[in-house]
Amino acid sequence: MRAIGWRLTGTAGMLALLATMAAAEDRALVIGNRNYDDAADIAEADAALKAVPALQAAGFTVTSGADLPSAAMRDLLSALLAGLKPGDRLVIVLSGHFAQSSGQAFFLGTESSLPDLATVAAVSLPLASVLEVAAMAPGGAVVLLGTETRRLPLGPGLDPGPGAPPVPQGVTLVQGDAGRIAGFATRALGQRGVPMASLLDGSPALTADGYLSPLTPFRPADAASPPVAPPPVAPALNAEDAFWQATRAINTVDAYAAYLTRYPQGAHAAEARAESARIRAEPGRQARLAEDALALTRDQRRTIQRALALLEFDPKGIDGLFGAGSRTAIAGWQTRNGVPASGFLTRDQIVQLTAQADRRAAELEAAAAARRAEQEREDRLFWDQTGAAGDEAGLRAYLKRFPDGLFADLATSRLTAIEDARRQQAAAQDRAAWDRATAGNTIAGYRDYLAAFPKGAFAAEAQARIDTLTDEAEAGPDRARYEATEAALGLNDLARSLIERRLDALNLNPGPVDGVFDNQTRRAIRRFQRERGADATGYLDQVTTVALLSGVLPGN
């Protein structure tokens, strides 16, 4: 319901008000969030940005943004607030996903992923803040909220949509379909000399609340020019034009054929033939339309890409976007399964694909478990024959064979204890030479130590460190390549934590689950790679990442 909030003032007060309004600056903030990371897109949200040139042409100073995370939206609102002066008129347009709870409402940033009442503030722009900013321009502020029926998945305590937030005095709040909100902002808000109530009369599908004066114009008439006349009413469509609009809405070869049968020399006959030819020329059109009808979310597309990668059809990234790499991978899978290789999926094919991927993941897990058991058996047997006795030679032999083995930490700690004990017994010159070598930690430094003390207290440790540094130097170029491959995955802290959690669930001891890949994490990754018969680099590539994240964690 539209509330009416206005009052008449004395003549002097009205003249002063009009003088202030005449000198006022018109400001606008427009944000259209169409593409969300983990939710259905708002198809018409970016249409809000089409209002920007219309507002600018009408004299508004406009700040705008598209597909913004919550921090960027708060920054834009803060910048708007910093520049606001008394008497300014203000338009704020927000289109995208909203959430609400007990009178509180939130405009969600594109990073939102299953927010709940406890976390929503961190991934949103609170509407209470937006309305408070608007309240600083009383009588000259309108806030427009655009959304649609497709919803973002929400956690406990939240409901979809903006609801009916309390509107401060002097502020107009307008809500509706994102496309209609964009149309209203584009055609109506630039008009002068027209009250807001009258502007809204031309948009009955929108709902409004708050300040709606039937007398005071939202923007006063320009003294230098007459008020903008309302747009002329479009004439009623004739029968042929109405038939053509219906044909364009259906947009099929049969629809265009029906139009041409009825109007072979019609005003749109040439366009009908061209559109029909374009449809016929598009390869896989029906397959594309069938997949479009599924309205796959970005998260569902990521699941499909992971399934393709597990089945060794490389989608060139697991980002929820079906580009050329994903289409080629889909076509390859379809060829293997004896269905037309259109590159577009049907619902039944998605079920079949995910079932095959689940089966493949189970096979890989079984093979990894068998390989792990065999490796552990060899590990334990070699430990019993070498390091279990506790002597230095046996411990070093074990670590050389199994640097990431089950007993690697124990062997290392025992060798440290042996070195500490030897240090206490070593002659002062021997110990000083060893301290210099370890401080530099270079192959040359350890060789200098061995040259001076070939039978020194730390001779075995010096040779072991020379071997380690030599291996590291030889692996240097490869390590740089491994690091670059892992960096290209673009893993965020959450993804790294999920990987550490998966490694921990597999009893591979990755260390703290904190999203930081330290030496212990690298060792766990190498163990995981060995179990799957892959190169034990200790760094992630797409195959290793898919294998890790495709498993089911305990409790999930």
LOMARDO-933081 format. One record per residue (C-alpha): residue in three letters; x, y, z. Coordinates in steps of 0.25 Angstrom, whole numbers, plus 5000, padded with zeros to 4 digits. Layout:
AlaXYZ ...
! end
This chain:
Met500050005000 Arg500550144997 Ala500550235009 Ile500350385008 Gly501350465016 Trp501250615013 Arg500850745019 Leu500650895015 Thr501551005020 Gly501351145021 Thr501651235008 Ala503051275013 Gly503451135017 Met502951085004 Leu503751184996 Ala505051155005 Leu504851005002 Leu504751024987 Ala505951114987 Thr506751014994 Met506250904985 Ala506550984973 Ala508050994977 Ala508050844981 Glu508950744974 Asp508350614969 Arg509150494973 Ala508950344970 Leu509550214974 Val509250094965 Ile509649954968 Gly509249834959 Asn509649694964 Arg509349594954 Asn510449484955 Tyr510549424968 Asp511649324971 Asp510749214977 Ala509249254974 Ala508349264962 Asp508649394954 Ile507649514955 Ala507349524940 Glu506949664940 Ala507849724951 Asp508849784942 Ala507749854934 Ala507749954946 Leu509050004940 Lys508350044927 Ala507750154936 Val509150214938 Pro509150294925 Ala507750344926 Leu508050394940 Gln509350454936 Ala508550524924 Ala507550574934 Gly508650644942 Phe508950534953 Thr510350514958 Val510350354957 Thr511250254964 Ser510950114959 Gly511449974960 Ala511149834955 Asp511349694962 Leu511949744974 Pro512349674987 Ser511849735000 Ala513149815003 Ala513049884990 Met511649924992 Arg511849975006 Asp513050065000 Leu512050124989 Leu511050155000 Ser512150215009 Ala512650304997 Leu511150344994 Leu510950385009 Ala512250465009 Gly511850554998 Leu510450575002 Lys510050725005 Pro508750775011 Gly507650795001 Asp508250694991 Arg507250594985 Leu507650454985 Val507250324977 Ile507850194981 Val507550074972 Leu507849934977 Ser507549804969 Gly507949664972 His507749564984 Phe507149614997 Ala506949545010 Gln506149575022 Ser505849545037 Ser504949605047 Gly504849745040 Gln506349745037 Ala506649735022 Phe507949715015 Phe508449735000 Leu509349624998 Gly510749634992 Thr511149534980 Glu512049454989 Ser510849414998 Ser510849264999 Leu509749205008 Pro509749325018 Asp508949305031 Leu508549405042 Ala509849395049 Thr510749425036 Val509849505027 Ala510349645032 Ala511749605027 Val511349575013 Ser510249685010 Leu509949835011 Pro508849855022 Leu507649925016 Ala507549995030 Ser508850075026 Val508350105012 Leu507050165017 Glu507750245028 Val508650305017 Ala507450335009 Ala506750395021 Met507850505021 Ala507150565008 Pro505650565014 Gly504650595004 Gly505650574993 Ala506050424994 Val505550304987 Val506150164989 Leu505750054978 Leu505949904981 Gly505849814969 Thr505849654970 Glu505149534964 Thr504549404968 Arg505849324967 Arg506449314981 Leu507849304987 Pro507949184997 Leu507849235011 Gly508249175024 Pro507449175037 Gly506849305042 Leu506649365028 Asp505549385018 Pro505749425003 Gly505349564998 Pro505449705004 Gly504149695012 Ala503549825018 Pro504649895025 Pro504250015033 Val504350145024 Pro504950275031 Gln504150395030 Gly504350475017 Val504850355009 Thr504050274998 Leu504350124997 Val503950054983 Gln504049904981 Gly503749814970 Asp504249724958 Ala505649764955 Gly505349794940 Arg504149884944 Ile504949954955 Ala506049984944 Gly504950034934 Phe504450124945 Ala505750184948 Thr506150204934 Arg504850274929 Ala504250344941 Leu505250394951 Gly505850494942 Gln504550564939 Arg504350704946 Gly503150764952 Val502450634954 Pro502150584968 Met502650444972 Ala501150394974 Ser500850434959 Leu502150364954 Leu501750234961 Asp500350244955 Gly500950194942 Ser501550074948 Pro500449994955 Ala501249874957 Leu502249944967 Thr501949954981 Ala502350074989 Asp502350125003 Gly502750245011 Tyr502750395006 Leu501850404994 Ser501450554993 Pro500350574982 Leu500650714981 Thr502150744983 Pro502950694970 Phe504150604973 Arg504950694964 Pro504450834963 Ala504250894949 Asp505350964942 Ala505151104942 Ala505851114928 Ser504951014922 Pro503550964923 Pro503350834931 Val503650704923 Ala502350654917 Pro501950514920 Pro502250414909 Pro501150394899 Val500350274900 Ala500750174890 Pro499650144879 Ala498950004880 Leu499649894872 Asn498949854859 Ala498649704857 Glu499949684849 Asp500849754859 Ala500149674871 Phe500349544863 Trp501849584860 Gln502149614875 Ala501549474879 Thr502449414868 Arg503649474873 Ala503349434888 Ile503249284883 Asn504449304874 Thr504449164867 Val504449124852 Asp503049084853 Ala502549214859 Tyr503249294848 Ala502649194837 Ala501249224843 Tyr501449374842 Leu501949364827 Thr500749274824 Arg499849384829 Tyr500549504825 Pro501449464813 Gln501749604809 Gly501649664823 Ala502449774829 His503249674837 Ala503349564826 Ala504849594823 Glu505249584837 Ala504449464839 Arg505149394828 Ala506449434834 Glu506149394848 Ser505649254843 Ala506949244835 Arg507849274847 Ile507149174856 Arg507349064845 Ala508749104844 Glu509049094859 Pro509648964862 Gly509048894874 Arg508048994876 Gln507048894882 Ala508048834891 Arg508448974896 Leu507049014899 Ala506848884906 Glu508048914915 Asp507649054917 Ala506249014922 Leu506948934933 Ala507449064939 Leu508649004945 Thr509249084956 Arg510749114956 Asp510949014968 Gln510248904959 Arg511148944948 Arg512448934957 Thr511948794961 Ile511848754946 Gln513248804943 Arg513748724955 Ala513048604949 Leu513648624936 Ala515048644941 Leu514948514950 Leu514548434937 Glu515848494930 Phe515048604921 Asp515748734924 Pro514748844925 Lys515948944926 Gly515548994940 Ile514548974951 Asp513849104951 Gly512449084949 Leu512549154935 Phe512249064923 Gly513249114913 Ala513949044901 Gly514748954910 Ser513448904917 Arg512748884904 Thr513848804898 Ala513948724910 Ile512448694910 Ala512448664895 Gly513548564898 Trp512748494909 Gln511548484900 Thr512348424889 Arg512848314899 Asn511448284904 Gly510848274890 Val509948404890 Pro510048514880 Ala511248604883 Ser510448734884 Gly511348794896 Phe510048824904 Leu509448734914 Thr508048674917 Arg507548644931 Asp507748494929 Gln509148514924 Ile509448594936 Val508948484945 Gln509748384937 Leu511048464937 Thr510948494952 Ala510748344955 Gln511948304946 Ala512748404954 Asp512348354967 Arg512648214963 Arg514048264958 Ala514348334971 Ala513948204979 Glu514948124970 Leu516048234972 Glu515848224987 Ala515848074987 Ala517148074979 Ala517748174988 Ala517348105000 Ala518047974995 Arg519248054991 Arg519348115004 Ala519247985011 Glu520347935003 Gln521248055005 Glu521048045020 Arg521347905020 Glu522747935013 Asp522948055022 Arg522747975035 Leu523647865030 Phe524747955026 Trp524648025039 Asp524747895047 Gln525947865039 Thr526648005041 Gly526148115049 Ala525448035060 Ala526848005066 Gly527048155069 Asp528448155063 Glu528848275054 Ala529148195042 Gly527848125043 Leu527048245045 Arg527748315033 Ala527548195024 Tyr526048205028 Leu525848345025 Lys526648335011 Arg525648225007 Phe524348285013 Pro524548435015 Asp523048455018 Gly522848315024 Leu522048275036 Phe523248285045 Ala523848405039 Asp523548505050 Leu524048395060 Ala525348375052 Thr525648525051 Ser525348545066 Arg526348435070 Leu527448485060 Thr527248625066 Ala527448565080 Ile528748485075 Glu529248615069 Asp528948695082 Ala529648585090 Arg530848585081 Arg530948735081 Gln531148725096 Gln532248635094 Ala532948695082 Ala534248775083 Ala534048925083 Gln534748945069 Asp533848835063 Arg532548895069 Ala532949035065 Ala533248985050 Trp531948915050 Asp531149035055 Arg531749115044 Ala531349015034 Thr529949005039 Ala529749155040 Gly530149165025 Asn529349045021 Thr530049025008 Ile530648905001 Ala532048975000 Gly531949005015 Tyr531648865019 Arg532848815010 Asp533748905017 Tyr533348845030 Leu533648705025 Ala534948745019 Ala535348805032 Phe534748695041 Pro534548565032 Lys534248485044 Gly533648595052 Ala532448585062 Phe531548635051 Ala532148575039 Ala530948485036 Glu529948595038 Ala530748685029 Gln530748575017 Ala529248565019 Arg529048715018 Ile529948715005 Asp529048604999 Thr527748685003 Leu528248814998 Thr528748744985 Asp527348684983 Glu526648814985 Ala527548884975 Glu527348784965 Ala525848794967 Gly525848944967 Pro525248974953 Asp524248864955 Arg523748924968 Ala523549064961 Arg522748994951 Tyr521948924962 Glu521749054970 Ala521249124957 Thr520249014954 Glu519649014968 Ala519649164968 Ala518849164955 Leu517749084962 Gly517349214970 Leu517049144983 Asn516449234994 Asp516649205009 Leu515349125009 Ala515749034998 Arg517149015005 Ser516448985018 Leu515548885011 Ile516748815005 Glu517448805019 Arg516248755025 Arg516148645014 Leu517548605017 Asp517348605031 Ala516148515029 Leu517048415021 Asn517948415033 Leu519048475025 Asn519448575036 Pro519448715029 Gly519648795042 Pro518648905046 Val517448925038 Asp517649075035 Gly517749095020 Val519249105021 Phe520148995013 Asp521348975022 Asn522348865021 Gln521448775028 Thr520348795018 Arg521348775007 Arg521748645013 Ala520248605014 Ile520048644999 Arg521248554995 Arg520648435003 Phe519248454996 Gln519948464982 Arg520748344985 Glu519548264989 Arg518848294975 Gly520148264967 Ala520348414963 Asp521648484964 Ala521948524978 Thr522148674976 Gly521548724989 Tyr520848824981 Leu519348824975 Asp518948814961 Gln517548804956 Val517548654956 Thr518048644970 Thr517048754975 Val515848694968 Ala516248554974 Leu516348624988 Leu515048704988 Ser514248594981 Gly514248504993 Val513248505005 Leu513748555018 Pro513348495031 Gly512148555036 Asn511748625023 
! end
